[in-house]
Every structure is written in C-alpha cells, then in structure tokens.
Amino acid sequence: MGEWTTLKAADGHEFQAWRSARAESMAGLVVAQEIFGVNEHIRQVADRYATLGFAAVAPDGNRALCREASCLMAVGWGRLAPNAV
C-alpha cells in the first residue's frame, strides 16, 4: 500500500520515509521506528494505520541522522552500496 518518498529538512538535507495513505485520509501521524530502522514491520504498521483512514509516515531516522561513512559502518550499513544513503 505505501511507498518510499523523499523528505527535505529545513537545512536542505534529504532523507527517506515510508508514506502510506488513502486519498480520503482523515488525519496524519508519524510512526516512530525501532532500533532496526524502517523495516518490513514498521512499514506494515504504517500501512495498517492507512487502512484505518490515517495518513502515516515513517521517517528513516537512521539514514536521516547518519550521513558520514564512518557512522554508517558503526550502525552496520557497510554492506550497502555507497549511493544507497
């Protein structure tokens, strides 16, 4: 149901978020991720809220806060391609 989208912060930094909503959404909410990031479970939570009529967004906080390669390695993202973040 949902899809990845790009959000842009006031300072110009862009980061990914899972957005799930229906055209007739009645209100919006933010789904906070767990330590594992915006994984399948968090995306499913956002999708369930969307089926209840909410516009839900789950910002990928790990990627939003972690822009340096050394930080990415520290959280175990060394396996990702350099342009994946």
PyMOL Python script that loads the backbone (N, CA, C, O; Angstrom):
from pymol import cmd

cmd.read_pdbstr("""\
ATOM      1  N   MET A   1       0.815  -1.185   0.000  1.00  0.00           N
ATOM      2  CA  MET A   1       0.000   0.000   0.000  1.00  0.00           C
ATOM      3  C   MET A   1       0.862   1.253   0.000  1.00  0.00           C
ATOM      4  O   MET A   1       0.599   2.171  -0.777  1.00  0.00           O
ATOM      5  N   GLY A   2       1.874   1.319   0.839  1.00  0.00           N
ATOM      6  CA  GLY A   2       2.708   2.510   0.945  1.00  0.00           C
ATOM      7  C   GLY A   2       3.820   2.525  -0.071  1.00  0.00           C
ATOM      8  O   GLY A   2       3.953   1.625  -0.901  1.00  0.00           O
ATOM      9  N   GLU A   3       4.626   3.586   0.016  1.00  0.00           N
ATOM     10  CA  GLU A   3       5.761   3.718  -0.888  1.00  0.00           C
ATOM     11  C   GLU A   3       6.833   4.581  -0.230  1.00  0.00           C
ATOM     12  O   GLU A   3       6.554   5.372   0.672  1.00  0.00           O
ATOM     13  N   TRP A   4       8.064   4.409  -0.702  1.00  0.00           N
ATOM     14  CA  TRP A   4       9.160   5.244  -0.225  1.00  0.00           C
ATOM     15  C   TRP A   4       9.024   6.616  -0.861  1.00  0.00           C
ATOM     16  O   TRP A   4       8.658   6.746  -2.029  1.00  0.00           O
ATOM     17  N   THR A   5       9.325   7.626  -0.077  1.00  0.00           N
ATOM     18  CA  THR A   5       9.315   9.001  -0.555  1.00  0.00           C
ATOM     19  C   THR A   5      10.521   9.722   0.037  1.00  0.00           C
ATOM     20  O   THR A   5      11.130   9.240   0.992  1.00  0.00           O
ATOM     21  N   THR A   6      10.857  10.853  -0.518  1.00  0.00           N
ATOM     22  CA  THR A   6      11.974  11.643  -0.014  1.00  0.00           C
ATOM     23  C   THR A   6      11.429  12.882   0.684  1.00  0.00           C
ATOM     24  O   THR A   6      10.613  13.615   0.126  1.00  0.00           O
ATOM     25  N   LEU A   7      11.894  13.106   1.914  1.00  0.00           N
ATOM     26  CA  LEU A   7      11.539  14.302   2.675  1.00  0.00           C
ATOM     27  C   LEU A   7      12.738  15.238   2.684  1.00  0.00           C
ATOM     28  O   LEU A   7      13.883  14.788   2.631  1.00  0.00           O
ATOM     29  N   LYS A   8      12.481  16.525   2.749  1.00  0.00           N
ATOM     30  CA  LYS A   8      13.564  17.509   2.770  1.00  0.00           C
ATOM     31  C   LYS A   8      13.440  18.363   4.024  1.00  0.00           C
ATOM     32  O   LYS A   8      12.408  18.993   4.257  1.00  0.00           O
ATOM     33  N   ALA A   9      14.493  18.381   4.825  1.00  0.00           N
ATOM     34  CA  ALA A   9      14.523  19.164   6.065  1.00  0.00           C
ATOM     35  C   ALA A   9      14.762  20.642   5.742  1.00  0.00           C
ATOM     36  O   ALA A   9      15.142  20.994   4.625  1.00  0.00           O
ATOM     37  N   ALA A  10      14.536  21.485   6.728  1.00  0.00           N
ATOM     38  CA  ALA A  10      14.708  22.926   6.546  1.00  0.00           C
ATOM     39  C   ALA A  10      16.134  23.288   6.133  1.00  0.00           C
ATOM     40  O   ALA A  10      16.342  24.280   5.434  1.00  0.00           O
ATOM     41  N   ASP A  11      17.127  22.482   6.567  1.00  0.00           N
ATOM     42  CA  ASP A  11      18.517  22.774   6.211  1.00  0.00           C
ATOM     43  C   ASP A  11      18.902  22.208   4.849  1.00  0.00           C
ATOM     44  O   ASP A  11      20.060  22.299   4.441  1.00  0.00           O
ATOM     45  N   GLY A  12      17.933  21.623   4.144  1.00  0.00           N
ATOM     46  CA  GLY A  12      18.203  21.086   2.819  1.00  0.00           C
ATOM     47  C   GLY A  12      18.547  19.610   2.786  1.00  0.00           C
ATOM     48  O   GLY A  12      18.591  19.013   1.711  1.00  0.00           O
ATOM     49  N   HIS A  13      18.793  19.005   3.952  1.00  0.00           N
ATOM     50  CA  HIS A  13      19.119  17.583   3.997  1.00  0.00           C
ATOM     51  C   HIS A  13      17.901  16.758   3.583  1.00  0.00           C
ATOM     52  O   HIS A  13      16.793  17.002   4.061  1.00  0.00           O
ATOM     53  N   GLU A  14      18.101  15.800   2.712  1.00  0.00           N
ATOM     54  CA  GLU A  14      17.023  14.929   2.269  1.00  0.00           C
ATOM     55  C   GLU A  14      17.182  13.545   2.879  1.00  0.00           C
ATOM     56  O   GLU A  14      18.301  13.060   3.050  1.00  0.00           O
ATOM     57  N   PHE A  15      16.060  12.908   3.207  1.00  0.00           N
ATOM     58  CA  PHE A  15      16.092  11.555   3.742  1.00  0.00           C
ATOM     59  C   PHE A  15      14.832  10.812   3.337  1.00  0.00           C
ATOM     60  O   PHE A  15      13.838  11.420   2.940  1.00  0.00           O
ATOM     61  N   GLN A  16      14.884   9.508   3.440  1.00  0.00           N
ATOM     62  CA  GLN A  16      13.801   8.647   3.004  1.00  0.00           C
ATOM     63  C   GLN A  16      12.767   8.454   4.114  1.00  0.00           C
ATOM     64  O   GLN A  16      13.084   8.525   5.301  1.00  0.00           O
ATOM     65  N   ALA A  17      11.530   8.210   3.696  1.00  0.00           N
ATOM     66  CA  ALA A  17      10.451   7.907   4.628  1.00  0.00           C
ATOM     67  C   ALA A  17       9.451   7.004   3.920  1.00  0.00           C
ATOM     68  O   ALA A  17       9.267   7.095   2.706  1.00  0.00           O
ATOM     69  N   TRP A  18       8.814   6.141   4.682  1.00  0.00           N
ATOM     70  CA  TRP A  18       7.738   5.304   4.158  1.00  0.00           C
ATOM     71  C   TRP A  18       6.444   6.078   4.355  1.00  0.00           C
ATOM     72  O   TRP A  18       6.127   6.469   5.478  1.00  0.00           O
ATOM     73  N   ARG A  19       5.698   6.303   3.290  1.00  0.00           N
ATOM     74  CA  ARG A  19       4.438   7.049   3.345  1.00  0.00           C
ATOM     75  C   ARG A  19       3.302   6.140   2.911  1.00  0.00           C
ATOM     76  O   ARG A  19       3.367   5.496   1.864  1.00  0.00           O
ATOM     77  N   SER A  20       2.274   6.098   3.720  1.00  0.00           N
ATOM     78  CA  SER A  20       1.128   5.248   3.429  1.00  0.00           C
ATOM     79  C   SER A  20      -0.144   6.029   3.743  1.00  0.00           C
ATOM     80  O   SER A  20      -0.330   6.495   4.867  1.00  0.00           O
ATOM     81  N   ALA A  21      -1.011   6.169   2.757  1.00  0.00           N
ATOM     82  CA  ALA A  21      -2.240   6.943   2.961  1.00  0.00           C
ATOM     83  C   ALA A  21      -3.257   6.586   1.889  1.00  0.00           C
ATOM     84  O   ALA A  21      -2.917   6.096   0.812  1.00  0.00           O
ATOM     85  N   ARG A  22      -4.499   6.845   2.214  1.00  0.00           N
ATOM     86  CA  ARG A  22      -5.572   6.749   1.226  1.00  0.00           C
ATOM     87  C   ARG A  22      -5.950   8.169   0.821  1.00  0.00           C
ATOM     88  O   ARG A  22      -5.629   9.124   1.529  1.00  0.00           O
ATOM     89  N   ALA A  23      -6.614   8.309  -0.287  1.00  0.00           N
ATOM     90  CA  ALA A  23      -6.986   9.640  -0.776  1.00  0.00           C
ATOM     91  C   ALA A  23      -7.864  10.381   0.233  1.00  0.00           C
ATOM     92  O   ALA A  23      -7.794  11.606   0.328  1.00  0.00           O
ATOM     93  N   GLU A  24      -8.678   9.661   0.973  1.00  0.00           N
ATOM     94  CA  GLU A  24      -9.609  10.290   1.910  1.00  0.00           C
ATOM     95  C   GLU A  24      -9.132  10.226   3.363  1.00  0.00           C
ATOM     96  O   GLU A  24      -9.954  10.117   4.273  1.00  0.00           O
ATOM     97  N   SER A  25      -7.833  10.291   3.592  1.00  0.00           N
ATOM     98  CA  SER A  25      -7.294  10.219   4.951  1.00  0.00           C
ATOM     99  C   SER A  25      -7.849  11.335   5.825  1.00  0.00           C
ATOM    100  O   SER A  25      -7.959  12.484   5.397  1.00  0.00           O
ATOM    101  N   MET A  26      -8.203  10.968   7.080  1.00  0.00           N
ATOM    102  CA  MET A  26      -8.842  11.932   7.979  1.00  0.00           C
ATOM    103  C   MET A  26      -7.853  12.696   8.846  1.00  0.00           C
ATOM    104  O   MET A  26      -8.160  13.799   9.300  1.00  0.00           O
ATOM    105  N   ALA A  27      -6.701  12.147   9.079  1.00  0.00           N
ATOM    106  CA  ALA A  27      -5.686  12.778   9.926  1.00  0.00           C
ATOM    107  C   ALA A  27      -4.344  12.127   9.614  1.00  0.00           C
ATOM    108  O   ALA A  27      -4.283  11.100   8.937  1.00  0.00           O
ATOM    109  N   GLY A  28      -3.280  12.726  10.109  1.00  0.00           N
ATOM    110  CA  GLY A  28      -1.951  12.177   9.869  1.00  0.00           C
ATOM    111  C   GLY A  28      -1.247  11.811  11.157  1.00  0.00           C
ATOM    112  O   GLY A  28      -1.554  12.341  12.225  1.00  0.00           O
ATOM    113  N   LEU A  29      -0.294  10.891  11.040  1.00  0.00           N
ATOM    114  CA  LEU A  29       0.515  10.525  12.197  1.00  0.00           C
ATOM    115  C   LEU A  29       1.892  10.080  11.753  1.00  0.00           C
ATOM    116  O   LEU A  29       2.094   9.682  10.606  1.00  0.00           O
ATOM    117  N   VAL A  30       2.833  10.152  12.675  1.00  0.00           N
ATOM    118  CA  VAL A  30       4.206   9.725  12.420  1.00  0.00           C
ATOM    119  C   VAL A  30       4.430   8.407  13.151  1.00  0.00           C
ATOM    120  O   VAL A  30       4.143   8.294  14.343  1.00  0.00           O
ATOM    121  N   VAL A  31       4.940   7.418  12.438  1.00  0.00           N
ATOM    122  CA  VAL A  31       5.258   6.119  13.023  1.00  0.00           C
ATOM    123  C   VAL A  31       6.751   6.117  13.334  1.00  0.00           C
ATOM    124  O   VAL A  31       7.581   6.206  12.429  1.00  0.00           O
ATOM    125  N   ALA A  32       7.086   6.016  14.617  1.00  0.00           N
ATOM    126  CA  ALA A  32       8.495   6.008  15.029  1.00  0.00           C
ATOM    127  C   ALA A  32       9.087   4.623  14.839  1.00  0.00           C
ATOM    128  O   ALA A  32       8.475   3.614  15.188  1.00  0.00           O
ATOM    129  N   GLN A  33      10.271   4.593  14.288  1.00  0.00           N
ATOM    130  CA  GLN A  33      10.939   3.325  14.057  1.00  0.00           C
ATOM    131  C   GLN A  33      11.537   2.767  15.329  1.00  0.00           C
ATOM    132  O   GLN A  33      11.740   3.483  16.310  1.00  0.00           O
ATOM    133  N   GLU A  34      11.812   1.486  15.294  1.00  0.00           N
ATOM    134  CA  GLU A  34      12.545   0.837  16.379  1.00  0.00           C
ATOM    135  C   GLU A  34      14.025   0.899  16.029  1.00  0.00           C
ATOM    136  O   GLU A  34      14.403   1.572  15.070  1.00  0.00           O
ATOM    137  N   ILE A  35      14.849   0.224  16.772  1.00  0.00           N
ATOM    138  CA  ILE A  35      16.290   0.244  16.534  1.00  0.00           C
ATOM    139  C   ILE A  35      16.661  -0.298  15.157  1.00  0.00           C
ATOM    140  O   ILE A  35      17.731   0.020  14.637  1.00  0.00           O
ATOM    141  N   PHE A  36      15.807  -1.096  14.575  1.00  0.00           N
ATOM    142  CA  PHE A  36      16.115  -1.744  13.301  1.00  0.00           C
ATOM    143  C   PHE A  36      15.758  -0.887  12.089  1.00  0.00           C
ATOM    144  O   PHE A  36      15.897  -1.345  10.955  1.00  0.00           O
ATOM    145  N   GLY A  37      15.310   0.323  12.301  1.00  0.00           N
ATOM    146  CA  GLY A  37      15.001   1.212  11.191  1.00  0.00           C
ATOM    147  C   GLY A  37      13.604   0.970  10.642  1.00  0.00           C
ATOM    148  O   GLY A  37      12.776   0.307  11.267  1.00  0.00           O
ATOM    149  N   VAL A  38      13.366   1.517   9.472  1.00  0.00           N
ATOM    150  CA  VAL A  38      12.061   1.356   8.823  1.00  0.00           C
ATOM    151  C   VAL A  38      12.093   0.026   8.064  1.00  0.00           C
ATOM    152  O   VAL A  38      12.284  -0.028   6.849  1.00  0.00           O
ATOM    153  N   ASN A  39      11.900  -1.025   8.828  1.00  0.00           N
ATOM    154  CA  ASN A  39      11.922  -2.374   8.260  1.00  0.00           C
ATOM    155  C   ASN A  39      10.511  -2.786   7.840  1.00  0.00           C
ATOM    156  O   ASN A  39       9.589  -1.971   7.873  1.00  0.00           O
ATOM    157  N   GLU A  40      10.345  -4.026   7.454  1.00  0.00           N
ATOM    158  CA  GLU A  40       9.042  -4.509   7.000  1.00  0.00           C
ATOM    159  C   GLU A  40       7.957  -4.319   8.059  1.00  0.00           C
ATOM    160  O   GLU A  40       6.829  -3.944   7.738  1.00  0.00           O
ATOM    161  N   HIS A  41       8.302  -4.580   9.323  1.00  0.00           N
ATOM    162  CA  HIS A  41       7.318  -4.433  10.394  1.00  0.00           C
ATOM    163  C   HIS A  41       6.810  -2.991  10.502  1.00  0.00           C
ATOM    164  O   HIS A  41       5.602  -2.771  10.587  1.00  0.00           O
ATOM    165  N   ILE A  42       7.707  -2.020  10.498  1.00  0.00           N
ATOM    166  CA  ILE A  42       7.316  -0.615  10.621  1.00  0.00           C
ATOM    167  C   ILE A  42       6.496  -0.198   9.406  1.00  0.00           C
ATOM    168  O   ILE A  42       5.524   0.545   9.543  1.00  0.00           O
ATOM    169  N   ARG A  43       6.876  -0.664   8.224  1.00  0.00           N
ATOM    170  CA  ARG A  43       6.086  -0.351   7.033  1.00  0.00           C
ATOM    171  C   ARG A  43       4.682  -0.941   7.140  1.00  0.00           C
ATOM    172  O   ARG A  43       3.712  -0.308   6.722  1.00  0.00           O
ATOM    173  N   GLN A  44       4.565  -2.142   7.694  1.00  0.00           N
ATOM    174  CA  GLN A  44       3.251  -2.762   7.879  1.00  0.00           C
ATOM    175  C   GLN A  44       2.407  -1.988   8.890  1.00  0.00           C
ATOM    176  O   GLN A  44       1.195  -1.861   8.715  1.00  0.00           O
ATOM    177  N   VAL A  45       3.039  -1.469   9.948  1.00  0.00           N
ATOM    178  CA  VAL A  45       2.316  -0.658  10.933  1.00  0.00           C
ATOM    179  C   VAL A  45       1.749   0.585  10.247  1.00  0.00           C
ATOM    180  O   VAL A  45       0.577   0.914  10.433  1.00  0.00           O
ATOM    181  N   ALA A  46       2.569   1.274   9.460  1.00  0.00           N
ATOM    182  CA  ALA A  46       2.102   2.459   8.738  1.00  0.00           C
ATOM    183  C   ALA A  46       0.971   2.098   7.780  1.00  0.00           C
ATOM    184  O   ALA A  46      -0.014   2.829   7.672  1.00  0.00           O
ATOM    185  N   ASP A  47       1.110   0.986   7.096  1.00  0.00           N
ATOM    186  CA  ASP A  47       0.073   0.548   6.149  1.00  0.00           C
ATOM    187  C   ASP A  47      -1.236   0.228   6.871  1.00  0.00           C
ATOM    188  O   ASP A  47      -2.315   0.519   6.354  1.00  0.00           O
ATOM    189  N   ARG A  48      -1.148  -0.372   8.065  1.00  0.00           N
ATOM    190  CA  ARG A  48      -2.370  -0.676   8.828  1.00  0.00           C
ATOM    191  C   ARG A  48      -3.095   0.600   9.238  1.00  0.00           C
ATOM    192  O   ARG A  48      -4.321   0.673   9.159  1.00  0.00           O
ATOM    193  N   TYR A  49      -2.331   1.617   9.680  1.00  0.00           N
ATOM    194  CA  TYR A  49      -2.963   2.893  10.026  1.00  0.00           C
ATOM    195  C   TYR A  49      -3.635   3.506   8.802  1.00  0.00           C
ATOM    196  O   TYR A  49      -4.704   4.106   8.913  1.00  0.00           O
ATOM    197  N   ALA A  50      -3.019   3.357   7.651  1.00  0.00           N
ATOM    198  CA  ALA A  50      -3.617   3.896   6.428  1.00  0.00           C
ATOM    199  C   ALA A  50      -4.945   3.214   6.121  1.00  0.00           C
ATOM    200  O   ALA A  50      -5.881   3.866   5.656  1.00  0.00           O
ATOM    201  N   THR A  51      -5.039   1.914   6.375  1.00  0.00           N
ATOM    202  CA  THR A  51      -6.306   1.218   6.132  1.00  0.00           C
ATOM    203  C   THR A  51      -7.396   1.694   7.091  1.00  0.00           C
ATOM    204  O   THR A  51      -8.585   1.532   6.813  1.00  0.00           O
ATOM    205  N   LEU A  52      -6.990   2.281   8.220  1.00  0.00           N
ATOM    206  CA  LEU A  52      -7.950   2.825   9.191  1.00  0.00           C
ATOM    207  C   LEU A  52      -8.308   4.282   8.894  1.00  0.00           C
ATOM    208  O   LEU A  52      -9.102   4.890   9.613  1.00  0.00           O
ATOM    209  N   GLY A  53      -7.721   4.838   7.836  1.00  0.00           N
ATOM    210  CA  GLY A  53      -8.073   6.189   7.431  1.00  0.00           C
ATOM    211  C   GLY A  53      -7.057   7.268   7.755  1.00  0.00           C
ATOM    212  O   GLY A  53      -7.320   8.449   7.529  1.00  0.00           O
ATOM    213  N   PHE A  54      -5.909   6.888   8.277  1.00  0.00           N
ATOM    214  CA  PHE A  54      -4.870   7.856   8.611  1.00  0.00           C
ATOM    215  C   PHE A  54      -3.838   7.960   7.490  1.00  0.00           C
ATOM    216  O   PHE A  54      -3.600   6.994   6.765  1.00  0.00           O
ATOM    217  N   ALA A  55      -3.237   9.122   7.357  1.00  0.00           N
ATOM    218  CA  ALA A  55      -2.048   9.283   6.523  1.00  0.00           C
ATOM    219  C   ALA A  55      -0.864   9.047   7.457  1.00  0.00           C
ATOM    220  O   ALA A  55      -0.679   9.794   8.418  1.00  0.00           O
ATOM    221  N   ALA A  56      -0.071   8.030   7.190  1.00  0.00           N
ATOM    222  CA  ALA A  56       1.038   7.666   8.084  1.00  0.00           C
ATOM    223  C   ALA A  56       2.373   7.817   7.364  1.00  0.00           C
ATOM    224  O   ALA A  56       2.510   7.459   6.195  1.00  0.00           O
ATOM    225  N   VAL A  57       3.342   8.347   8.079  1.00  0.00           N
ATOM    226  CA  VAL A  57       4.691   8.462   7.538  1.00  0.00           C
ATOM    227  C   VAL A  57       5.668   7.929   8.581  1.00  0.00           C
ATOM    228  O   VAL A  57       5.538   8.213   9.772  1.00  0.00           O
ATOM    229  N   ALA A  58       6.647   7.152   8.120  1.00  0.00           N
ATOM    230  CA  ALA A  58       7.674   6.597   9.000  1.00  0.00           C
ATOM    231  C   ALA A  58       9.038   7.059   8.488  1.00  0.00           C
ATOM    232  O   ALA A  58       9.614   6.418   7.609  1.00  0.00           O
ATOM    233  N   PRO A  59       9.559   8.162   9.025  1.00  0.00           N
ATOM    234  CA  PRO A  59      10.868   8.658   8.578  1.00  0.00           C
ATOM    235  C   PRO A  59      11.982   7.693   8.950  1.00  0.00           C
ATOM    236  O   PRO A  59      11.993   7.128  10.044  1.00  0.00           O
ATOM    237  N   ASP A  60      12.908   7.514   8.036  1.00  0.00           N
ATOM    238  CA  ASP A  60      14.047   6.640   8.296  1.00  0.00           C
ATOM    239  C   ASP A  60      15.095   7.428   9.070  1.00  0.00           C
ATOM    240  O   ASP A  60      16.014   7.998   8.483  1.00  0.00           O
ATOM    241  N   GLY A  61      14.947   7.455  10.393  1.00  0.00           N
ATOM    242  CA  GLY A  61      15.817   8.240  11.258  1.00  0.00           C
ATOM    243  C   GLY A  61      17.268   7.837  11.213  1.00  0.00           C
ATOM    244  O   GLY A  61      18.146   8.688  11.360  1.00  0.00           O
ATOM    245  N   ASN A  62      17.550   6.561  11.014  1.00  0.00           N
ATOM    246  CA  ASN A  62      18.943   6.126  10.941  1.00  0.00           C
ATOM    247  C   ASN A  62      19.652   6.814   9.786  1.00  0.00           C
ATOM    248  O   ASN A  62      20.767   7.312   9.943  1.00  0.00           O
ATOM    249  N   ARG A  63      19.021   6.842   8.652  1.00  0.00           N
ATOM    250  CA  ARG A  63      19.638   7.486   7.488  1.00  0.00           C
ATOM    251  C   ARG A  63      19.583   8.998   7.605  1.00  0.00           C
ATOM    252  O   ARG A  63      20.477   9.680   7.103  1.00  0.00           O
ATOM    253  N   ALA A  64      18.572   9.539   8.246  1.00  0.00           N
ATOM    254  CA  ALA A  64      18.449  10.987   8.375  1.00  0.00           C
ATOM    255  C   ALA A  64      19.554  11.553   9.258  1.00  0.00           C
ATOM    256  O   ALA A  64      20.046  12.652   9.003  1.00  0.00           O
ATOM    257  N   LEU A  65      19.949  10.818  10.290  1.00  0.00           N
ATOM    258  CA  LEU A  65      20.937  11.313  11.242  1.00  0.00           C
ATOM    259  C   LEU A  65      22.354  10.894  10.916  1.00  0.00           C
ATOM    260  O   LEU A  65      23.300  11.441  11.484  1.00  0.00           O
ATOM    261  N   CYS A  66      22.523   9.963  10.037  1.00  0.00           N
ATOM    262  CA  CYS A  66      23.816   9.323   9.827  1.00  0.00           C
ATOM    263  C   CYS A  66      24.270   9.502   8.386  1.00  0.00           C
ATOM    264  O   CYS A  66      23.960   8.674   7.530  1.00  0.00           O
ATOM    265  N   ARG A  67      25.002  10.577   8.111  1.00  0.00           N
ATOM    266  CA  ARG A  67      25.401  10.868   6.738  1.00  0.00           C
ATOM    267  C   ARG A  67      26.846  10.481   6.440  1.00  0.00           C
ATOM    268  O   ARG A  67      27.206  10.318   5.274  1.00  0.00           O
ATOM    269  N   GLU A  68      27.665  10.333   7.447  1.00  0.00           N
ATOM    270  CA  GLU A  68      29.080  10.045   7.239  1.00  0.00           C
ATOM    271  C   GLU A  68      29.326   8.548   7.104  1.00  0.00           C
ATOM    272  O   GLU A  68      28.643   7.749   7.744  1.00  0.00           O
ATOM    273  N   ALA A  69      30.289   8.162   6.280  1.00  0.00           N
ATOM    274  CA  ALA A  69      30.587   6.744   6.052  1.00  0.00           C
ATOM    275  C   ALA A  69      30.977   6.041   7.346  1.00  0.00           C
ATOM    276  O   ALA A  69      30.587   4.893   7.556  1.00  0.00           O
ATOM    277  N   SER A  70      31.743   6.705   8.224  1.00  0.00           N
ATOM    278  CA  SER A  70      32.155   6.077   9.481  1.00  0.00           C
ATOM    279  C   SER A  70      30.949   5.779  10.360  1.00  0.00           C
ATOM    280  O   SER A  70      30.918   4.757  11.046  1.00  0.00           O
ATOM    281  N   CYS A  71      29.959   6.658  10.346  1.00  0.00           N
ATOM    282  CA  CYS A  71      28.739   6.439  11.120  1.00  0.00           C
ATOM    283  C   CYS A  71      27.960   5.267  10.531  1.00  0.00           C
ATOM    284  O   CYS A  71      27.420   4.445  11.271  1.00  0.00           O
ATOM    285  N   LEU A  72      27.902   5.188   9.219  1.00  0.00           N
ATOM    286  CA  LEU A  72      27.186   4.091   8.568  1.00  0.00           C
ATOM    287  C   LEU A  72      27.813   2.752   8.926  1.00  0.00           C
ATOM    288  O   LEU A  72      27.101   1.774   9.154  1.00  0.00           O
ATOM    289  N   MET A  73      29.136   2.702   8.978  1.00  0.00           N
ATOM    290  CA  MET A  73      29.819   1.462   9.346  1.00  0.00           C
ATOM    291  C   MET A  73      29.495   1.098  10.795  1.00  0.00           C
ATOM    292  O   MET A  73      29.334  -0.078  11.120  1.00  0.00           O
ATOM    293  N   ALA A  74      29.401   2.109  11.666  1.00  0.00           N
ATOM    294  CA  ALA A  74      29.143   1.864  13.083  1.00  0.00           C
ATOM    295  C   ALA A  74      27.766   1.249  13.308  1.00  0.00           C
ATOM    296  O   ALA A  74      27.584   0.471  14.244  1.00  0.00           O
ATOM    297  N   VAL A  75      26.797   1.587  12.463  1.00  0.00           N
ATOM    298  CA  VAL A  75      25.468   1.007  12.638  1.00  0.00           C
ATOM    299  C   VAL A  75      25.252  -0.199  11.731  1.00  0.00           C
ATOM    300  O   VAL A  75      24.127  -0.682  11.597  1.00  0.00           O
ATOM    301  N   GLY A  76      26.325  -0.690  11.105  1.00  0.00           N
ATOM    302  CA  GLY A  76      26.246  -1.925  10.341  1.00  0.00           C
ATOM    303  C   GLY A  76      25.778  -1.774   8.912  1.00  0.00           C
ATOM    304  O   GLY A  76      25.284  -2.734   8.322  1.00  0.00           O
ATOM    305  N   TRP A  77      25.921  -0.595   8.342  1.00  0.00           N
ATOM    306  CA  TRP A  77      25.471  -0.401   6.969  1.00  0.00           C
ATOM    307  C   TRP A  77      26.614  -0.473   5.968  1.00  0.00           C
ATOM    308  O   TRP A  77      26.463  -0.041   4.825  1.00  0.00           O
ATOM    309  N   GLY A  78      27.730  -1.002   6.374  1.00  0.00           N
ATOM    310  CA  GLY A  78      28.872  -1.090   5.474  1.00  0.00           C
ATOM    311  C   GLY A  78      28.607  -1.966   4.266  1.00  0.00           C
ATOM    312  O   GLY A  78      29.339  -1.901   3.278  1.00  0.00           O
ATOM    313  N   ARG A  79      27.563  -2.788   4.334  1.00  0.00           N
ATOM    314  CA  ARG A  79      27.242  -3.688   3.225  1.00  0.00           C
ATOM    315  C   ARG A  79      26.533  -2.967   2.088  1.00  0.00           C
ATOM    316  O   ARG A  79      26.488  -3.475   0.967  1.00  0.00           O
ATOM    317  N   LEU A  80      25.979  -1.788   2.363  1.00  0.00           N
ATOM    318  CA  LEU A  80      25.215  -1.081   1.356  1.00  0.00           C
ATOM    319  C   LEU A  80      26.127  -0.392   0.345  1.00  0.00           C
ATOM    320  O   LEU A  80      27.258  -0.015   0.653  1.00  0.00           O
ATOM    321  N   ALA A  81      25.613  -0.242  -0.846  1.00  0.00           N
ATOM    322  CA  ALA A  81      26.353   0.496  -1.867  1.00  0.00           C
ATOM    323  C   ALA A  81      26.492   1.951  -1.422  1.00  0.00           C
ATOM    324  O   ALA A  81      25.597   2.464  -0.749  1.00  0.00           O
ATOM    325  N   PRO A  82      27.568   2.623  -1.770  1.00  0.00           N
ATOM    326  CA  PRO A  82      27.798   3.990  -1.320  1.00  0.00           C
ATOM    327  C   PRO A  82      26.660   4.952  -1.661  1.00  0.00           C
ATOM    328  O   PRO A  82      26.415   5.895  -0.909  1.00  0.00           O
ATOM    329  N   ASN A  83      25.970   4.740  -2.761  1.00  0.00           N
ATOM    330  CA  ASN A  83      24.901   5.660  -3.134  1.00  0.00           C
ATOM    331  C   ASN A  83      23.554   5.247  -2.558  1.00  0.00           C
ATOM    332  O   ASN A  83      22.529   5.816  -2.932  1.00  0.00           O
ATOM    333  N   ALA A  84      23.533   4.275  -1.661  1.00  0.00           N
ATOM    334  CA  ALA A  84      22.268   3.795  -1.083  1.00  0.00           C
ATOM    335  C   ALA A  84      21.763   4.689   0.039  1.00  0.00           C
ATOM    336  O   ALA A  84      20.624   4.540   0.481  1.00  0.00           O
ATOM    337  N   VAL A  85      22.593   5.613   0.505  1.00  0.00           N
ATOM    338  CA  VAL A  85      22.157   6.502   1.582  1.00  0.00           C
ATOM    339  C   VAL A  85      22.243   7.946   1.155  1.00  0.00           C
ATOM    340  O   VAL A  85      21.916   8.841   1.934  1.00  0.00           O
TER     341      VAL A  85
END
""", "prot")
cmd.dss("prot")
cmd.show_as("cartoon", "prot")
cmd.util.cbc("prot")
cmd.orient("prot")
